[in-house]
Amino acid sequence: MTEGDFTQVKYWFDLAIKAIIGVVVSLIGLDYRAVKTDLVELETAKYHMTTEVEILKNELGHIKRSLDKIDDKLGKAINR
């Protein structure tokens, strides 16, 4: 094997290694982007669900207070 052949083989080997590294980095980048998108969607869904839960808690508290008032009025009416 001559010096030129060895240099050419080394060049192609180096190029193949760099291509493999580039493909691996690209795949990791795509996976990272997908995970990041999923995380943003989950955070948005969590925010909406938290908001809905708070609204339902307030409505339930209002209904409970109304039922307590009705119960008190019925109790007073029965005791008369």
HELIX and SHEET records of a PDB file:
HELIX    1   1 GLU A    3  ASN A   79  1                                  77    
END                                                                             
